[in-house]
Amino acid sequence: MKRKFETEAIRTQIKRTEFLEHSSPLYLTSSFVFEDAEDMRASFAEEKDRNIYSRYSNPNSSEFIEKVCKMEGAEDGFAFASGMSAVFSTFAALLDSGDHILSARSIFGSTHSLFTQIFPKWNITHSYFPFDELDKLEEFVQPNTKVLYAESPTNPGVDILDLEALGKFAKKHHLILIIDNCFATPYLQQPIKFGADLVIHSGTKLMDGQGRVLGGLTVGNKESVDKIYRHARITGPALSPFNAWVLSKSLETLGVRVDRHCSNALKVAEELEIHPKINWVKYPFLKSHPQFELAKKQMKAGGCVLSFEIKGGLAAGRKFFNSISLLSLSANLGDTRSIVTHPASTTHSKLSPKERADCGISDGMVRISVGLEHIDDILEDILKALGEV
Ligand SMILES: *Cc1c(COP(=O)(O)O)cnc(C)c1O
């Protein structure tokens, strides 16, 4: 029988050394040695699957990659120094000058900046499609469109994109479907099942989950990953062995952590929904979420992030932020510590007001990444701060 997710998360491990250590050791080494001249030649000729230099591969990143491949149902992957280096290198490896990216409009702020500020230099263009009009997607496809790109749930609007519909569309139009699965993690959602070719993660968020390291990876089919590997081997965005070791350890507890993140987040969402000072709350597993049924179909639970709007706009929002005491004011998410963010002045401040409005980000919108503190303490802090508004 195929092992279950939680078991693979713990038992996927690189070969033990002669010391028979129980938990995988850290391989802080930049290079590896050859036995003799023939070994050296054969290794460089890629006749052997072995480590040569940590810019290419390292046992710690190999363990991390293998684990995520099993979790996502992917053939292969490559691990990067951050989520953004995974996003950048994936596109840079697969696209040529003149290619076009068709992307959902609501995406991570730096990915948007990549499309608008970096890729035009190489004549790589993009268009955005609205997440809730997939039936009109055909109108956005150009003869040079090569990649279909999306995140689900989106940040910070927690809108849900229909992964199965995107998968079918990509197949029909011969596009490479890339999904940034950072908000869901493979524990809640596996986009490859729905037809994604590649899945990107920022390991910095729920994968580490404890706010310690930056990291990222791309997993998917062998053919695309091989192109990404060739590109990364030359350009050098590899994940450090130490961060890979931390991330692989963190994945051992991903399931239990994400379960608690989700149950805490649902309780916060339900409490805010009935609060008189709140205009609206959005959380994928609230019945009031416009894509509740879709979320239930493709996700195991709703994730750690919810967004809401306080009555009274920006001024009320500022009061709320200044009255919070337990929760952190920070830009990260998926941490053990609960975090409140004001997207309009932080993560999405580089977007124009119109671009923000197109992504559904209002000035009074607050994003909470619900952590693992006791739910009573999280709720008390939020409700007390709302009382001050
Ligand atoms: C944080 C994030 C990234 C970028 O990851 P870094 O590790 O910060 O570079 C990409 N996509 C999403 C959805 C994110 O939340």
PDBQT file of the ligand as one rigid body, heavy atoms in Angstrom, charges set to zero:
ROOT
HETATM    1  C1  LIG A 401       5.650  34.756   0.091  1.00  0.00    +0.000 C 
HETATM    2  C2  LIG A 401       5.119  34.302  -1.207  1.00  0.00    +0.000 A 
HETATM    3  C3  LIG A 401       5.959  34.165  -2.315  1.00  0.00    +0.000 A 
HETATM    4  C4  LIG A 401       7.429  34.522  -2.273  1.00  0.00    +0.000 C 
HETATM    5  O1  LIG A 401       8.141  33.756  -1.375  1.00  0.00    +0.000 OA
HETATM    6  P1  LIG A 401       9.497  34.277  -0.643  1.00  0.00    +0.000 P 
HETATM    7  O2  LIG A 401       9.970  33.056   0.051  1.00  0.00    +0.000 OA
HETATM    8  O3  LIG A 401       9.120  35.402   0.242  1.00  0.00    +0.000 OA
HETATM    9  O4  LIG A 401      10.416  34.731  -1.737  1.00  0.00    +0.000 OA
HETATM   10  C5  LIG A 401       5.406  33.727  -3.507  1.00  0.00    +0.000 A 
HETATM   11  N1  LIG A 401       4.089  33.446  -3.608  1.00  0.00    +0.000 NA
HETATM   12  C6  LIG A 401       3.245  33.565  -2.561  1.00  0.00    +0.000 A 
HETATM   13  C7  LIG A 401       1.809  33.246  -2.732  1.00  0.00    +0.000 C 
HETATM   14  C8  LIG A 401       3.732  34.003  -1.329  1.00  0.00    +0.000 A 
HETATM   15  O5  LIG A 401       2.888  34.140  -0.298  1.00  0.00    +0.000 OA
ENDROOT
TORSDOF 0
